[in-house]
Amino acid sequence: MLEASARLLRLLSLLQTHRDWTGPELAERLGVSPRTVRYDIGKLRELGYPVHAAPGVAGGYRLGAGAALPPLLLDDEEAVAVAVSLRTAAGGTVAGIEEISVRALAKLEQVLPSRLRRRVGALHGYTTPLAPAGPTVPAETLATVAAACRDHRRLRFGYRRHDGSETVRDVEPYRLVHTGRRWYLVGWDVDRDGWRTFRVDRLAPRVPDGPRFTPREAPPADLVPRGVEAALARHRARVTVRAPASEITALVPASVRVEPLEEGTCVVHASGDTPERLALNILMLGADFEVDGPPELLDALAVIAGRCAAGARRA
């Protein structure tokens, strides 16, 4: 009986490689007769695994998708990857998925061998996220947007701008992008006739989906960095920095524009979601600088300078 159970697991593992297997191929791999293979295929079907069979010379067996999710077989690396992903999702940016992820993780860790539990525990015990979590996104919204990207269907959604105003957009969705803090949709805005990026936590899909469309050529490679920078750029400043452009470019994200001036000097087009964050972004360049506005930035720099001077005096 144990031999038969082990054979079923081995058969299931072969079928999960997503390729077609002939009866003789499976029989050779398992060391049994084709008749035994047919019997084992029947047992898998009884357990809920949708094994499809095609007759003829070119026919064979393939594991398909069914109405219910049957148990899955994972190798060591796959099991570790799933466990790490579930732990990450438990504290992630998809609304409503935290509790579900914890439940799924508990089921997985219950059956993980001790050696794999130690690997998963080490990965999380010695990993510290630097960026705070961003706004959460309903899982249903992500699923709807991803399906529209996959099926090449126009997506209509209500969109909330930075200033709180609402608009309706008609978009040919291209890709979802996750920056670690936020989800963005990259798509062709039909009404504005151009590529745009949209924060997914600010959009609300409208049903039904729009018509299918023919995918366009890929958008510019820097579209997402520029879109992210624009989304965060409530406050901007043109900063003259006493450092070569090559050095500053290596310190800032790709979305920040750096213009070389005379030797040893450049202009940085800095931005931030608050005046304080803009000031800190400039200070983190690690070089002398000159800036003449906006007024809220100058106020923020004065406050920070005062705090630094006071702290130095106390020290």
C-alpha positions in Angstrom: 0.0 0.0 0.0 2.9 2.3 0.8 4.4 1.6 -2.5 1.2 2.4 -4.3 0.9 5.7 -2.4 4.5 6.7 -3.2 3.8 5.8 -6.9 0.8 8.1 -6.9 2.9 11.0 -5.5 5.6 10.4 -8.1 2.9 10.3 -10.9 1.4 13.6 -9.6 4.8 15.2 -9.5 5.5 14.2 -13.2 2.1 15.6 -14.3 2.7 18.9 -12.5 5.6 19.6 -14.8 2.9 21.0 -17.3 3.8 18.8 -20.2 2.1 16.0 -22.0 3.0 12.4 -21.1 2.2 9.3 -23.1 1.2 6.2 -21.2 4.4 4.3 -22.1 6.5 7.3 -20.9 4.9 7.4 -17.6 5.1 3.6 -17.2 8.8 3.7 -17.9 9.4 6.5 -15.4 7.4 4.7 -12.7 8.6 1.2 -13.5 5.1 -0.2 -14.0 2.9 -1.4 -16.8 0.7 1.0 -18.9 -2.3 -0.7 -17.3 -1.1 0.3 -13.8 -0.6 3.8 -15.1 -4.3 3.9 -16.3 -5.3 2.6 -12.8 -3.3 5.3 -11.0 -4.7 8.0 -13.3 -8.2 6.9 -12.2 -7.2 7.1 -8.6 -5.9 10.7 -9.0 -9.2 11.7 -10.7 -11.1 10.2 -7.7 -9.0 12.4 -5.4 -10.0 15.5 -7.4 -7.1 16.0 -9.8 -8.3 16.9 -13.3 -6.1 14.6 -15.5 -7.0 15.0 -19.1 -6.3 12.3 -21.7 -6.1 12.5 -25.4 -6.4 9.3 -27.5 -4.2 8.4 -30.5 -0.6 8.3 -31.3 -0.1 12.0 -30.4 -2.3 11.7 -27.4 -1.3 11.6 -23.7 -2.0 12.7 -20.2 -1.9 16.3 -18.9 -2.9 17.8 -15.6 -5.5 20.5 -16.1 -7.4 23.0 -14.1 -10.5 21.8 -12.2 -13.5 23.2 -10.4 -11.8 22.8 -7.0 -8.2 23.1 -5.9 -6.6 19.7 -5.2 -3.5 19.2 -3.0 -0.3 20.4 -4.6 3.2 18.9 -4.5 6.0 21.3 -3.9 9.7 20.6 -3.9 11.9 22.2 -1.2 12.8 25.4 -3.0 9.1 25.9 -4.1 7.9 25.4 -0.5 10.4 27.9 0.9 9.5 30.4 -1.8 5.7 30.1 -1.0 6.3 30.4 2.7 8.4 33.5 2.3 5.9 35.0 0.0 3.0 34.3 2.4 4.9 35.9 5.3 5.6 38.9 3.2 2.0 39.2 2.1 0.9 39.0 5.7 2.4 42.5 6.2 2.0 43.7 2.6 0.0 46.3 0.7 -2.9 44.2 -0.5 -6.0 44.9 1.6 -7.7 42.0 3.2 -5.0 39.5 2.3 -3.1 39.6 5.6 -5.4 37.2 7.6 -5.7 34.9 4.6 -1.9 34.8 4.2 -1.5 34.0 7.9 -4.0 31.1 7.7 -2.3 29.7 4.6 1.1 30.1 6.1 0.0 28.2 9.3 -1.2 25.3 7.1 2.1 25.2 5.2 4.4 25.5 8.1 2.5 22.7 9.9 3.7 20.2 7.3 7.1 21.7 6.5 10.1 19.6 7.5 12.1 21.1 10.3 15.0 21.9 8.0 12.8 24.0 5.8 11.1 25.7 8.7 14.5 26.8 9.9 15.4 28.2 6.5 12.1 30.2 6.3 12.6 31.4 9.9 16.2 32.5 9.2 15.1 34.5 6.1 12.5 36.5 8.1 14.4 36.7 11.4 17.4 38.4 9.7 15.5 40.5 7.2 14.4 44.0 8.0 12.4 46.1 5.6 13.7 49.7 5.2 10.6 51.2 3.6 7.4 51.6 5.5 4.3 50.0 4.1 2.3 52.0 1.6 -1.4 52.3 1.2 -3.3 49.1 0.8 -5.2 48.0 -2.3 -8.2 45.7 -2.4 -7.3 42.3 -3.7 -10.4 42.4 -6.0 -9.1 45.6 -7.6 -5.7 44.0 -8.3 -7.3 40.9 -9.7 -9.6 43.0 -12.0 -6.7 45.1 -13.3 -4.4 42.1 -13.8 -7.2 40.3 -15.7 -7.7 43.3 -18.0 -4.0 43.4 -18.7 -3.9 39.7 -19.5 -7.0 39.7 -21.7 -6.2 43.0 -23.5 -9.5 44.6 -22.5 -10.1 48.3 -22.0 -10.5 49.3 -18.4 -12.8 52.1 -17.2 -12.3 53.4 -13.7 -12.9 56.3 -11.4 -9.7 57.9 -10.4 -8.9 60.2 -7.5 -6.3 62.8 -8.1 -3.8 64.3 -5.7 -6.1 67.2 -5.0 -9.0 64.9 -4.2 -11.0 65.6 -7.4 -12.5 62.6 -9.2 -12.3 61.8 -12.9 -13.2 58.8 -15.1 -10.5 57.3 -17.2 -10.6 54.9 -20.2 -7.4 53.0 -20.4 -5.8 50.2 -22.4 -4.0 48.5 -19.4 -0.4 47.3 -20.0 1.2 46.2 -16.7 0.9 46.3 -13.0 4.1 47.6 -11.2 4.9 47.3 -7.5 7.6 49.6 -6.2 7.7 48.1 -2.7 5.4 50.7 -1.2 2.7 51.3 -3.9 1.0 49.6 -6.8 0.9 51.4 -10.2 -1.0 50.6 -13.4 0.8 51.5 -16.7 -1.6 52.0 -19.6 -2.5 53.9 -22.6 -5.0 56.7 -21.7 -7.5 56.7 -24.6 -8.9 60.2 -24.0 -5.4 61.8 -23.5 -3.8 59.7 -26.3 -0.7 58.8 -24.4 1.0 56.5 -21.8 0.2 57.2 -18.2 0.8 55.7 -14.8 -2.0 55.4 -12.2 -1.8 54.6 -8.5 -4.0 51.6 -8.0 -5.1 52.5 -4.5 -6.8 55.6 -6.1 -8.7 53.8 -8.8 -12.1 52.1 -8.7 -12.8 49.8 -11.7 -16.2 50.1 -13.3 -18.0 47.1 -14.8 -18.5 45.7 -17.3 -15.1 45.6 -18.9 -14.5 47.5 -22.1 -13.9 46.0 -25.6 -10.7 44.1 -26.5 -7.8 46.0 -28.0 -4.7 45.3 -30.0 -1.6 45.7 -27.7 0.6 48.6 -28.6 4.4 48.7 -28.6 5.9 48.7 -25.1 6.0 52.2 -23.4 9.2 54.0 -22.7 11.4 52.3 -20.2 11.5 55.4 -17.9 7.7 55.8 -17.9 7.2 54.2 -14.5 10.0 56.1 -12.7 8.8 59.4 -14.1 5.2 58.5 -13.1 6.3 57.6 -9.6 8.3 60.8 -9.3 5.4 62.8 -10.5 3.0 61.1 -8.0 5.3 62.0 -5.1 6.2 65.5 -6.4 3.8 67.8 -4.5 6.8 70.0 -3.8 9.7 70.6 -6.2 12.9 72.6 -6.2 15.7 73.4 -8.6 18.9 72.9 -6.6 22.4 73.9 -7.6 24.7 71.3 -6.1 28.5 71.7 -5.7 29.3 68.2 -7.0 29.8 66.6 -10.4 26.7 65.3 -12.1 28.1 61.8 -12.4 28.5 61.6 -8.6 25.0 62.9 -7.9 23.4 60.7 -10.6 24.8 57.6 -8.8 23.1 58.7 -5.6 19.6 59.5 -6.7 16.8 57.3 -8.2 16.4 57.2 -12.0 13.4 59.4 -11.8 15.4 62.4 -10.6 16.7 64.6 -13.3 20.3 65.8 -13.0 21.8 68.4 -15.4 25.5 69.1 -15.5 26.7 72.7 -15.4 30.3 73.8 -15.3 32.9 71.3 -14.1 32.1 70.1 -10.6 28.6 71.6 -10.5 25.1 70.3 -11.5 21.4 71.1 -11.1 19.2 68.6 -9.4 15.4 68.7 -9.9 14.4 67.5 -6.5 11.0 66.7 -5.2 9.1 65.4 -2.2 5.6 64.7 -0.9 6.2 67.3 1.9 8.5 70.3 2.3 10.4 68.4 5.1 10.9 65.4 2.8 12.1 67.6 0.0 14.6 69.2 2.4 15.8 65.8 3.5 16.2 64.6 0.0 18.4 67.6 -0.8 20.5 67.1 2.4 21.0 63.4 1.5 22.9 64.4 -1.6 25.9 65.0 0.7 27.2 68.1 -0.9 27.0 71.9 -0.6 24.0 73.4 -2.4 22.1 76.6 -3.2 18.4 76.9 -3.5 16.2 80.0 -3.6 12.7 78.5 -3.1 9.9 77.7 -2.8 9.3 79.5 0.5 8.0 76.3 2.3 11.3 74.5 1.4 13.3 77.4 2.9 11.2 77.3 6.1 11.8 73.5 6.3 15.5 73.9 5.8 15.6 76.6 8.5 13.8 74.3 11.0 16.1 71.4 10.3 19.2 73.6 10.6 17.9 74.9 14.0 17.3 71.4 15.3 20.8 70.3 14.1 22.5 73.3 15.8 20.6 72.7 19.0 21.5 69.1 19.1 25.1 69.9 18.5 25.2 72.4 21.3 23.6 69.8 23.7 26.2 67.2 22.6 
